[in-house]
């Protein structure tokens, strides 16, 4: 299911604590969000089979490069049942950030509270204080991500 690109930003005083996300990357390494606490974290939910995910991939790559010192980008690959197709996707789009392999969507369930990622693609932004701050349902753009992350990095 794809979304319409709608953006929801929670007021600072209404943001729930983000879950610790940990899993195995497409390169078979362990990763945990506990290692990047105190930074803005951008989780993008995607699948190699998803046309809007392919469309938004260049925007995510550009935003991640532009904001390398301000945010940590993490892909949550879902509904791919082996690693060959998502690895090819990452190579094709030259994705520079870590991607966790989540074939059954178990990692997504961690966000089922205030702002669940209800579509593929979806993007969840965690603020500097480790709270779920924003969600984009559907395809996003570089300018949306850059503006949102700059606001989060400024404590908004």
N, C-alpha and C positions, 0 to 999 in steps of 0.2 A: 504494500500500500504506500503510495506516495502522497506527500503533503503539498501545501500551496505556498510554502516559503514564509508562513506567518511567524512572527517573532513575538515572544513573550518575555518580558524582563520583570523580575520580581523586585519590589521595593526592598531596600537593604535590610530593613527590620523584619521582613517576612521570609527571608531566605532560610531554607532548611539545611542542616549539615549534609554535605555530600558524602555518599558512601565511599569507602575505600574500594578501589577497583584493582583487582590483581588477576593476572592470567598469563597465558603463554602467547608470545608474539608469533608472527608468521615465520620468523627465523628460529623458532623453538627456544627462545630465551624467556626467562621469567621476568615479569614487570609488575610493579605495584605503584599506585598513586601515592603511597606513603613516602616514597622517595622524592617526590616533587612537591611536597606540601609548602605552602607559602607562595605559590605561583598560580597564575591564572591557568586553568586547564581547559582545553577545548576537546571534547569528545565528539567525534563524528561517527555516526552509525551508517554503515554502508555494506553493499554486497557487490561482488563482481558482475552479477547478472542484472544489476539495476541501472537502467538507462539514465535517470536523473543523477545517480551517483557518478556516472561517467561524465556527465555534463558539468557537474560542480567540481570535479577533481582538480582542474587547473586553478580554480579560485581558492580552494583550500591550500594547495601547494604554494601559491603566490602569497596568501595571507600568512602561512606558517613561516615562510622565508622572511617576509617583511617584519614580522613580529617575533623573530627568534629569541630575542632577549626579554620579551614581555610575556610570552605564553608558551605553554607546552601543549602541542597537538598530539592527540592519540586517536587512532582509528579503531573502531569496534566493528570488525568484519563479522557479519551475521548471515546465516542461511547458506553459506558455502560449506559443503560437507567434506571437502578435502582442501588442502592448501595450494594446489597447483593454480587454479583460476585466480584467487586473490593475490598470490605472488606475482602472477603475470600482470594483473591490474596495477600493482604497486610499481613494477618495472616500467610498464607502458606510460604511466603518468609521472614517473620519477618522483614518487612520494618520499619525502625526506624524513618523515616522522614514524614513530613506532605504531604498529598495528597489531591489535590483539585478535586472536582467532576465537570466535564465539559462535560456533555453528548453530547451537540450539537457543541462542538468545539469553543464556543464563546471566551474563553480565548486565544486560539491559534491564533485567528484573530489579536490579539494585536501585534503579531510578524510578520505580513505580509509584513513588509518593507524589510530591507536589508537581513536578514537571516531567512526566514520563515521555520517552521518545516514541511517539505513537505511529511513526511512519518511517519508511526507509527511502531516502536518507533523512536523518535528523541530526541536529547538533545541540549538545548541552554544554553550557559554559559554567565553570566553577570559579568563583571569585577568589581573591587573595586570601580570604579568611576560611577557605575550604567549604563554602556554602554554594548550593545550586542557585545560580543567579539568573540564567536565561536559557531559553530553548528556541530553536528554529525547527519547525516541522516542514520538511521538504527541502528542496534545493536552496542553497544560499549563494551569496555573492562575496567577492573579495571585499568590497566596500562595506557591506554589512558586518562582516567578521572584524575587519580592521577597526571600525568605529566602536563596535561592541567591546572588543578586547581592550582598546585604549581606555574606554570608560571604566572597565573592570580594573585595569592596571592603575588607574587614578583613584581607585577606592569607591567608585560609584556603583 
